[in-house]
Amino acid sequence: MFKTILVALDTSDLAEQVMKAVDQLNLDPDAHVILSHVISPTESGFGVSADHPSPNPQIGTYRSIEQHLKQFQGRLPCDSEIEIVTGEPVEEILRLANIYSADLIVLGSRGLTGVRRVVQGSVSSAVVADAACSVLVVKSADV
């Protein structure tokens, strides 16, 4: 049913849960999976003030993320690729889904509630609201 799947991952423990959900989709060998990670402006160092420099240079961050995604890529039974982009997570996830004409977006939810959800925002809720395709949200086991 789903031929092109965008999987939005971060480097938290939730990424493993998201990949377990992808495994349960019983992907067709003809499917195409895009494993993506969005480096937010603060993670990239562009949103960090000069008096609080980033502990990791961007190239180190990029390589670390790439290695993390490659580990997941090796588990997939179908064609896949890696996309690492910088920007606002919601905008970039939706942009990648549009570029690849994704049939499904898979991403995790940290389960924020109350004031934390209002202050930090909910990437998964915004993606569900604005995506042109189906979205599978994997809840954190901690919720």
C-alpha positions as CSV (number, residue, x, y, z in Angstrom):
1,M,0.0,0.0,0.0
2,F,2.7,2.5,1.0
3,K,5.4,2.8,-1.7
4,T,7.3,5.9,-0.6
5,I,7.8,6.3,3.2
6,L,9.5,9.3,4.8
7,V,10.8,8.3,8.3
8,A,11.7,11.3,10.4
9,L,14.2,10.4,13.1
10,D,16.1,12.1,15.8
11,T,19.0,10.8,17.9
12,S,16.9,9.9,21.0
13,D,15.8,6.5,22.2
14,L,12.5,7.2,20.4
15,A,14.2,6.7,17.1
16,E,14.5,3.0,17.9
17,Q,10.8,2.8,18.6
18,V,10.0,4.5,15.3
19,M,12.1,2.0,13.4
20,K,10.4,-0.9,15.2
21,A,7.1,0.5,13.9
22,V,8.5,0.8,10.4
23,D,9.6,-2.9,10.7
24,Q,6.0,-3.8,11.5
25,L,4.8,-2.3,8.3
26,N,6.0,-5.4,6.4
27,L,7.5,-3.3,3.7
28,D,7.3,-4.5,0.1
29,P,10.7,-4.9,-1.6
30,D,9.5,-2.3,-4.1
31,A,9.0,0.3,-1.4
32,H,11.3,3.3,-1.1
33,V,12.2,4.6,2.4
34,I,13.8,7.9,3.1
35,L,15.4,8.1,6.6
36,S,15.5,11.8,7.5
37,H,16.9,13.9,10.3
38,V,16.3,17.6,10.6
39,I,19.1,19.6,12.3
40,S,17.3,22.4,14.0
41,P,18.8,25.9,14.0
42,T,19.9,25.5,17.7
43,E,21.4,22.0,17.0
44,S,23.3,23.3,14.0
45,G,24.8,26.1,16.0
46,F,23.2,28.8,13.8
47,G,20.6,29.6,16.5
48,V,23.2,29.6,19.4
49,S,24.6,32.9,20.6
50,A,28.3,33.5,20.2
51,D,28.9,33.5,23.9
52,H,27.4,29.9,24.1
53,P,29.2,28.1,21.3
54,S,28.0,24.7,20.2
55,P,30.1,21.8,21.8
56,N,30.1,19.9,18.5
57,P,31.0,21.5,15.2
58,Q,28.4,21.1,12.6
59,I,30.4,18.6,10.5
60,G,30.8,16.4,13.6
61,T,27.1,16.6,14.2
62,Y,26.3,15.7,10.6
63,R,28.6,12.7,10.6
64,S,27.3,11.5,13.9
65,I,23.7,11.7,12.6
66,E,24.7,10.1,9.3
67,Q,26.2,7.1,11.1
68,H,23.1,6.8,13.3
69,L,20.8,6.7,10.2
70,K,23.1,4.2,8.4
71,Q,22.6,1.8,11.2
72,F,18.8,1.9,10.7
73,Q,19.2,1.8,6.9
74,G,20.9,-1.6,7.1
75,R,17.8,-3.1,8.7
76,L,15.5,-2.2,5.8
77,P,14.3,-4.8,3.3
78,C,13.9,-2.3,0.5
79,D,15.6,0.6,-1.3
80,S,16.4,3.5,1.0
81,E,18.3,6.7,1.2
82,I,19.3,9.2,3.9
83,E,18.4,12.9,4.0
84,I,19.9,15.2,6.6
85,V,18.7,18.8,6.3
86,T,18.9,21.9,8.5
87,G,15.8,24.0,9.3
88,E,12.6,24.0,11.3
89,P,11.5,20.4,11.8
90,V,7.9,20.7,10.7
91,E,8.7,22.7,7.6
92,E,11.5,20.4,6.6
93,I,9.6,17.1,7.2
94,L,6.7,18.4,5.1
95,R,9.1,19.7,2.4
96,L,10.8,16.3,2.1
97,A,7.5,14.5,2.0
98,N,6.4,16.7,-0.9
99,I,9.7,16.4,-2.8
100,Y,9.6,12.6,-2.6
101,S,5.8,12.4,-3.0
102,A,5.6,10.3,0.1
103,D,2.6,8.1,0.7
104,L,3.3,7.9,4.5
105,I,5.3,9.9,7.0
106,V,6.4,8.0,10.1
107,L,7.7,10.0,13.1
108,G,7.8,9.9,16.9
109,S,6.0,11.8,19.6
110,R,7.7,12.7,22.8
111,G,4.3,13.0,24.6
112,L,4.6,16.5,25.8
113,T,1.6,17.8,27.6
114,G,0.4,21.1,29.1
115,V,2.7,24.0,29.2
116,R,5.7,22.1,27.8
117,R,3.7,21.3,24.7
118,V,2.6,24.9,24.3
119,V,6.1,26.3,24.8
120,Q,8.1,23.6,22.9
121,G,5.5,22.9,20.3
122,S,4.5,19.5,18.9
123,V,6.2,18.6,15.7
124,S,4.0,15.5,15.3
125,S,0.8,17.4,15.8
126,A,1.8,20.0,13.2
127,V,2.9,17.4,10.7
128,V,-0.4,15.5,11.1
129,A,-2.4,18.7,10.6
130,D,-0.5,19.9,7.5
131,A,0.7,16.7,5.7
132,A,-0.8,15.9,2.3
133,C,-0.3,12.1,3.0
134,S,-1.0,9.7,5.8
135,V,1.1,10.1,9.0
136,L,2.0,7.4,11.5
137,V,2.9,8.8,14.9
138,V,4.8,6.5,17.3
139,K,4.2,7.4,20.9
140,S,7.1,7.2,23.3
141,A,7.1,4.2,25.6
142,D,7.6,6.6,28.5
143,V,4.2,8.2,28.0
